[in-house]
């Protein structure tokens, strides 16, 4: 018997709940004296209890801008933290090992410091001087109303490129005569890690530059690829020509490299002037001293220089280095002097030849003549 003032307690364990539930209980009894019913109507009462079934959820979306950079540039990470559940979350902790944002969001909070259902908080962080590919992961955790800790993570990848461009240039010959043709060979190489486009090849002295090979057919200078080109031209003067290649990396930033090659266009020459100390002699008593002045009026050093005179072939002396140093090379502007002393027995016009070799091994020569007259004066007196 439920006596007046008594309280009886019952318990019931429900099956697992999947949704918010309002549960109503009813208690009833029959009035009694304690020994027998009083014949009155039964009495009853009801009460309800509400159970909230929570589905806490948190989501992190991480992004980076820009995703493709050159080494040494800065990037900005953006973190969006959302409450995807139906339960308010507190104590939101966002962690990034490479770029830690501030403890409070930049925007999104309604001011109560609670990540309410449907709310999205935004954070940001700037990472300076990024030099290598960076795949970093951020994570977020919160606390629900039951003390649980929903969590999520997301990553963002920064691709750091190191574009590079190198060129080289060689000539098939670096010393030529005026009017000779020279063929240049060029290489264009991509030693970097990014493909290069809009490759432009120019030579300031030779055109057209002709493609030889090396491209895989996509007209893009891929990493590790080497293109070969060539150009042939006729040169009339000393030439330092410059080979210039430009291209764009994937960020549309320009790259350029140059290579040069010197070609010496030579105009070798030798000149000889022959003179005699006198042009009239009496034979057989008089001798003549011939002087040969050999110069280099060209622009190329000469070696193996010598003079020959058929009338003085064994008695030529010299050279005397009249102008220039005393080595065995007749430099441009130098003067070498030779002499020959010989008796002249008859009228003589003799020829001297000066010869040498230029830096390409080619021969150069020049001649000059000098005339000496031999006189036999006499006088005859007749007296009558």
C-alpha positions as CSV (number, residue, x, y, z in Angstrom):
1,X,0.0,0.0,0.0
2,X,1.4,3.4,-1.0
3,X,0.9,5.2,2.3
4,X,0.3,8.9,2.5
5,X,3.6,10.7,2.2
6,X,5.4,7.7,0.8
7,X,7.5,7.7,-2.4
8,X,8.2,4.7,-4.4
9,X,11.0,4.7,-7.0
10,X,11.0,2.7,-10.2
11,X,13.7,2.5,-12.9
12,X,13.7,1.4,-16.5
13,X,16.5,1.2,-19.0
14,X,15.5,2.0,-22.5
15,X,16.8,0.6,-25.7
16,X,19.4,2.7,-27.5
17,X,17.9,5.9,-28.8
18,X,18.5,7.3,-32.3
19,X,16.5,10.5,-32.0
20,X,15.3,13.1,-29.6
21,X,12.7,11.4,-27.4
22,X,9.9,12.7,-25.0
23,X,9.0,9.8,-22.8
24,X,5.7,10.0,-20.7
25,X,5.1,7.7,-17.7
26,X,1.7,7.2,-15.9
27,X,1.1,6.0,-12.4
28,X,-2.3,4.9,-11.1
29,X,-3.8,3.3,-7.9
30,X,-7.1,2.4,-6.1
31,X,-8.0,4.4,-3.0
32,X,-8.1,2.1,0.1
33,X,-8.4,2.2,3.9
34,X,-5.4,0.1,3.9
35,X,-7.4,-3.0,4.4
36,X,-10.2,-2.8,1.9
37,X,-11.1,-0.6,-1.1
38,X,-13.2,2.5,-0.4
39,X,-15.2,2.1,-3.6
40,X,-13.8,5.3,-5.1
41,X,-12.5,5.8,-8.6
42,X,-8.8,5.0,-9.3
43,X,-6.4,7.9,-9.1
44,X,-3.6,8.5,-11.6
45,X,-0.9,10.9,-12.7
46,X,1.6,11.4,-15.6
47,X,4.9,13.0,-16.1
48,X,7.3,13.3,-19.1
49,X,11.1,13.4,-19.5
50,X,12.9,14.6,-22.6
51,X,16.1,13.0,-23.9
52,X,18.2,14.9,-26.5
53,X,20.1,12.5,-28.8
54,X,23.1,14.6,-30.0
55,X,25.1,14.0,-33.2
56,X,28.2,16.2,-32.7
57,X,30.3,16.7,-35.8
58,X,33.2,19.0,-36.8
59,X,34.8,19.5,-40.2
60,X,38.0,21.1,-41.3
61,X,38.6,22.4,-44.8
62,X,42.2,23.6,-45.5
63,X,43.4,25.4,-48.6
64,X,46.4,27.3,-49.7
65,X,47.1,30.1,-52.1
66,X,49.0,29.9,-54.3
67,X,49.4,26.2,-54.7
68,X,52.3,26.6,-57.2
69,X,55.2,28.9,-56.4
70,X,58.8,29.6,-57.1
71,X,61.2,28.9,-54.3
72,X,61.3,31.6,-51.7
73,X,57.8,32.9,-52.1
74,X,55.1,33.2,-49.4
75,X,51.8,31.3,-49.2
76,X,48.6,31.9,-47.2
77,X,46.7,29.0,-45.7
78,X,43.0,29.3,-45.0
79,X,41.2,27.0,-42.5
80,X,37.4,26.6,-42.4
81,X,36.1,24.9,-39.3
82,X,32.4,24.0,-39.4
83,X,30.0,22.4,-36.9
84,X,28.4,19.8,-39.0
85,X,26.4,18.3,-36.1
86,X,23.5,19.4,-34.0
87,X,25.3,20.1,-30.8
88,X,27.2,23.2,-29.9
89,X,31.0,22.7,-29.6
90,X,33.3,24.5,-27.2
91,X,37.1,24.6,-26.7
92,X,37.9,24.6,-30.4
93,X,41.6,23.8,-30.9
94,X,43.1,24.1,-34.4
95,X,46.6,22.8,-34.9
96,X,49.0,23.0,-37.9
97,X,52.6,22.0,-37.4
98,X,54.0,24.1,-40.2
99,X,51.8,27.2,-40.0
100,X,50.0,27.7,-36.7
101,X,47.0,30.1,-37.0
102,X,45.9,32.2,-34.0
103,X,43.8,30.8,-31.2
104,X,40.6,32.7,-32.3
105,X,39.0,32.7,-35.7
106,X,39.3,35.7,-38.0
107,X,35.6,35.5,-38.8
108,X,32.5,33.4,-38.4
109,X,31.9,33.4,-34.6
110,X,28.7,35.1,-33.5
111,X,30.5,36.3,-30.5
112,X,29.6,33.6,-27.9
113,X,32.9,31.7,-28.4
114,X,30.8,28.5,-29.2
115,X,30.9,26.8,-32.5
116,X,27.2,26.5,-33.0
117,X,25.5,24.0,-35.3
118,X,25.8,25.3,-38.9
119,X,28.4,27.9,-37.9
120,X,31.8,28.1,-39.8
121,X,34.8,29.8,-38.4
122,X,37.6,31.0,-40.6
123,X,41.3,31.1,-39.7
124,X,44.4,32.0,-41.7
125,X,48.1,31.8,-41.5
126,X,51.0,33.1,-43.8
127,X,54.0,30.9,-44.3
128,X,57.1,32.9,-45.4
129,X,59.9,31.9,-47.7
130,X,58.7,28.5,-48.8
131,X,61.6,26.7,-50.5
132,X,60.6,23.1,-50.8
133,X,57.4,21.1,-51.6
134,X,55.3,21.3,-48.5
135,X,52.5,18.8,-47.8
136,X,51.2,19.7,-44.3
137,X,48.2,18.5,-42.4
138,X,46.1,20.5,-40.0
139,X,43.7,19.1,-37.4
140,X,40.9,20.4,-35.3
141,X,39.1,19.2,-32.1
142,X,36.2,20.5,-30.1
143,X,34.2,19.4,-27.0
144,X,30.5,18.6,-27.2
145,X,27.9,18.9,-24.5
146,X,28.6,15.4,-23.2
147,X,32.4,16.1,-23.0
148,X,33.1,14.1,-26.2
149,X,35.8,15.3,-28.6
150,X,34.9,15.3,-32.3
151,X,37.8,15.8,-34.5
152,X,38.8,16.2,-38.2
153,X,41.9,16.9,-40.3
154,X,42.7,18.1,-43.8
155,X,45.9,18.9,-45.7
156,X,47.0,21.2,-48.4
157,X,50.0,20.8,-50.7
158,X,52.4,23.6,-51.9
159,X,54.3,22.7,-55.1
160,X,57.6,24.6,-55.1
161,X,59.2,24.7,-58.6
162,X,62.8,25.5,-59.4
163,X,62.8,26.4,-63.0
164,X,66.1,26.7,-64.8
165,X,67.4,27.3,-68.3
166,X,71.0,26.9,-69.6
167,X,72.4,27.3,-73.1
168,X,75.7,26.7,-74.8
169,X,77.2,27.6,-78.2
170,X,80.3,26.5,-80.1
171,X,81.6,27.4,-83.6
172,X,83.1,24.8,-85.9
173,X,86.1,27.1,-86.3
174,X,87.2,30.1,-84.3
175,X,89.7,31.5,-86.7
176,X,88.7,32.1,-90.3
177,X,89.6,34.3,-93.3
178,X,87.2,37.1,-94.3
179,X,84.4,35.6,-96.4
180,X,84.6,32.1,-94.9
181,X,81.5,30.5,-93.5
182,X,81.1,29.5,-89.9
183,X,78.6,27.0,-88.5
184,X,77.4,27.4,-84.9
185,X,76.0,24.6,-82.8
186,X,73.6,25.4,-79.9
187,X,72.2,23.5,-77.0
188,X,69.2,24.5,-74.9
189,X,68.8,22.6,-71.7
190,X,66.3,22.5,-68.9
191,X,68.1,21.3,-65.7
192,X,65.2,22.5,-63.5
193,X,62.0,20.7,-62.3
194,X,59.4,22.6,-64.3
195,X,58.4,22.5,-67.9
196,X,59.2,25.7,-70.0
197,X,57.0,27.0,-72.7
198,X,57.2,29.8,-75.3
199,X,60.9,29.1,-76.0
200,X,62.4,31.8,-78.2
201,X,65.8,31.3,-79.7
202,X,67.8,34.3,-81.2
203,X,71.4,34.9,-82.4
204,X,72.4,38.5,-83.0
205,X,74.8,37.6,-85.9
206,X,73.3,34.4,-87.5
207,X,69.9,33.8,-88.9
208,X,67.9,31.6,-89.3
209,X,68.6,29.4,-86.3
210,X,67.5,25.9,-87.4
211,X,66.1,23.3,-85.1
212,X,68.0,19.9,-85.2
213,X,66.4,17.8,-82.5
214,X,65.8,17.0,-78.9
215,X,62.2,17.9,-78.4
216,X,59.8,15.0,-77.7
217,X,57.2,16.6,-80.0
218,X,55.2,18.7,-77.6
219,X,57.1,21.9,-78.2
220,X,57.7,22.2,-74.5
221,X,61.2,22.2,-73.0
222,X,60.6,19.5,-70.4
223,X,62.8,18.9,-67.3
224,X,66.0,17.2,-68.4
225,X,65.4,17.8,-72.1
226,X,68.1,19.3,-74.4
227,X,67.3,20.9,-77.7
228,X,69.9,21.2,-80.4
229,X,70.0,24.0,-83.1
230,X,72.4,25.2,-85.7
231,X,73.1,28.2,-87.9
232,X,75.6,28.9,-90.7
233,X,76.8,32.4,-91.7
234,X,79.6,34.1,-93.6
235,X,81.8,36.4,-91.6
236,X,83.8,39.4,-92.8
237,X,85.0,40.8,-89.5
238,X,85.9,39.7,-86.0
239,X,82.7,38.6,-84.4
240,X,81.4,38.0,-80.8
241,X,77.9,36.8,-81.4
242,X,75.4,36.1,-78.6
243,X,72.9,33.3,-78.5
244,X,69.9,34.2,-76.4
245,X,67.1,31.9,-75.3
246,X,64.1,32.9,-73.3
247,X,61.1,30.9,-72.0
248,X,58.2,31.0,-69.5
249,X,57.9,28.8,-66.4
250,X,54.5,27.4,-65.3
251,X,53.9,30.6,-63.3
252,X,54.5,32.6,-66.5
253,X,57.7,34.0,-65.1
254,X,60.4,34.7,-67.7
255,X,63.7,32.9,-67.8
256,X,66.7,33.8,-70.0
257,X,70.2,32.6,-70.6
258,X,72.9,33.6,-73.0
259,X,76.1,32.1,-74.5
260,X,78.6,33.8,-76.7
261,X,81.3,32.6,-79.1
262,X,84.3,34.6,-80.5
263,X,85.4,34.1,-84.1
264,X,88.6,35.8,-85.2
265,X,88.4,36.9,-88.8
266,X,92.0,37.3,-89.9
267,X,93.4,39.4,-92.8
268,X,97.0,38.1,-92.9
269,X,99.7,40.0,-94.9
270,X,103.4,40.4,-95.2
271,X,105.3,43.3,-96.9
272,X,108.9,43.6,-97.9
273,X,110.9,46.6,-99.1
274,X,114.2,46.1,-100.7
275,X,116.8,48.8,-101.0
276,X,120.5,49.1,-102.0
277,X,123.1,51.4,-100.5
278,X,123.9,52.5,-104.0
279,X,122.4,51.9,-107.4
280,X,125.5,52.5,-109.5
281,X,128.8,50.6,-109.0
282,X,132.1,49.9,-110.8
283,X,132.9,46.4,-111.3
284,X,134.7,44.4,-110.1
285,X,135.8,46.5,-107.2
286,X,132.5,47.7,-105.7
287,X,130.1,45.8,-103.5
288,X,126.4,46.6,-102.7
289,X,124.6,46.2,-99.4
290,X,121.0,45.2,-99.9
291,X,118.6,45.9,-97.0
292,X,115.3,44.0,-96.7
293,X,112.6,45.5,-94.4
294,X,109.9,43.0,-93.6
295,X,106.7,44.2,-91.9
296,X,103.3,42.7,-90.9
297,X,100.6,45.1,-92.1
298,X,97.9,42.5,-91.4
299,X,96.1,41.7,-88.2
300,X,97.4,38.2,-87.6
301,X,100.8,37.1,-86.2
302,X,103.1,35.3,-88.7
303,X,105.5,32.5,-88.0
304,X,108.2,30.8,-90.0
305,X,109.1,34.2,-91.5
306,X,112.0,34.3,-93.9
307,X,113.4,36.1,-96.9
308,X,115.0,34.8,-100.0
309,X,117.0,36.6,-102.7
310,X,118.3,34.4,-105.5
311,X,121.3,36.7,-105.9
312,X,122.1,36.7,-102.1
313,X,120.9,33.3,-101.2
314,X,123.7,32.3,-98.9
315,X,124.8,35.6,-97.4
316,X,121.6,37.1,-96.0
317,X,122.0,38.1,-92.3
318,X,119.3,38.9,-89.8
319,X,116.7,39.5,-88.7
320,X,117.4,42.6,-86.7
321,X,114.3,43.3,-84.7
322,X,114.0,47.0,-85.5
323,X,110.4,47.4,-84.2
324,X,108.8,44.9,-81.8
325,X,110.0,42.2,-79.5
326,X,112.7,39.6,-80.4
327,X,110.6,36.5,-80.5
328,X,110.1,34.3,-83.5
329,X,106.7,35.6,-84.4
330,X,106.2,38.6,-86.7
331,X,103.5,40.5,-84.9
332,X,101.3,43.0,-86.6
333,X,103.2,46.3,-86.8
334,X,106.6,44.8,-86.2
335,X,109.6,45.5,-88.5
336,X,112.4,43.0,-89.1
337,X,115.5,43.9,-91.0
338,X,117.8,41.7,-93.1
339,X,120.9,42.6,-95.0
340,X,123.1,41.1,-97.7
341,X,126.4,42.4,-99.0
342,X,127.7,41.2,-102.4
343,X,129.8,42.3,-105.4
344,X,127.9,43.2,-108.5
345,X,129.5,42.2,-111.7
346,X,126.8,43.2,-114.1
347,X,123.7,45.2,-114.2
348,X,121.3,43.5,-111.8
349,X,117.6,43.7,-111.1
350,X,117.1,41.1,-108.4
351,X,113.9,40.1,-106.5
352,X,113.5,39.5,-102.8
353,X,110.7,37.3,-101.5
354,X,109.4,37.5,-97.9
355,X,107.2,34.7,-96.7
356,X,105.5,33.3,-93.6
357,X,102.5,31.4,-92.2
358,X,99.4,32.8,-90.6
359,X,97.7,31.4,-87.5
360,X,95.6,29.0,-89.7
361,X,98.8,27.7,-91.4
362,X,98.1,29.5,-94.6
363,X,101.1,31.0,-96.6
364,X,101.6,34.7,-97.1
365,X,104.3,36.3,-99.2
366,X,105.4,39.5,-100.8
367,X,108.2,40.6,-103.3
368,X,110.2,43.6,-104.1
369,X,113.0,44.5,-106.6
370,X,116.0,46.7,-106.7
371,X,118.2,47.5,-109.7
372,X,121.9,48.2,-109.6
373,X,123.8,49.3,-112.7
374,X,127.4,48.4,-113.2
375,X,129.4,51.1,-115.1
376,X,132.9,50.9,-116.7
377,X,133.9,54.5,-117.2
378,X,136.8,55.3,-119.5
379,X,138.4,58.3,-121.1
380,X,140.4,58.6,-124.3
381,X,142.6,61.5,-125.2
382,X,143.9,62.1,-128.6
383,X,146.6,64.7,-129.2
384,X,147.7,65.9,-132.5
